[in-house]
Amino acid sequence: MELMMIDATNMIFLLVVGLYVVLLGMILAYVYFDAQQRGLNGWLIAGMTFFTGTIAGALAWLLLRPKLKPQPIPVKR
């Protein structure tokens, strides 16, 4: 059995895959919390974003998301 050497090509590949996973997580987290803030099921919207292709799904969410309803600020007297 031969030991696997980590060379520059493998390191670049692992770096690209790791960067993709981090960006994927950040995009899906943003979509999840934005959907929750707008009163929708965040897991459903994040799942639809993931399965429609993350970039296309995120762009579709940004274009088709409902308006944010302003929350009243309570004032103490």
N, C-alpha and C positions, 0 to 999 in steps of 0.2 A: 504494500500500500504506500502510495506516494503522498508526502505532505503537500498541501496546497499553499503555494506562495501567493501572497497578495502583492500584485504588481500595480503599476500606474493605471492600466486599463480597468482592472477590477475596482480600484479605489474610485475612479471617476464614475463608473457605473453605479456603485453603491451610493456615492454622493448624489447623483442625479435621482436615483430612486428615493433616497431619503428626503431630498428636497421636495419631490413630488408628493410624498406622503404628508409632509408637514404642511404644504400649501393646501392640499386636499382637506386636511383637518381644519385649517383656518377658515377656508371657504364654507365648509359645511357647518362649522360652529357659528359663523356669522349668519348664515341663512336660518339656522335653527333659532337663534335668539331673536332675530328680526321677526320671524313668523310668530314666535311666542308673544312678542311685544305688540304685534298687530292683532292678537286674539285668535290665531289659528294654531292647529296642531303642528308643533315644530318638528316632531319626528317624521310625520307624514311628508311635510314639505322638504325636509333634508333628505329623506329617502328618495323622493321623486327627483330631486336635484342630482343625487348620486347616480341613479339609474338612467337618467336621460343624458348623461355625460355632464361632468361637473361644470365645465365652462358654459356650455349651452344651457344647462339647467339653471345656473346662477344668473345668467343674463336674462333668461325667461322670467325668473323670479323678480329680478330688479325691474323689469318692464311691466309685469302683470300683477304685482303685489298690491293689496288694498291700501288706501290712504290711512295714515296714522291718525287716530282720533286723539285730539288734545285732552290731556288729563287735567281736571281742575286741581288747583293748588289749595289745600286747606289753610285757612287763616284763623289763628287763635286770637280771641279777643279777651 
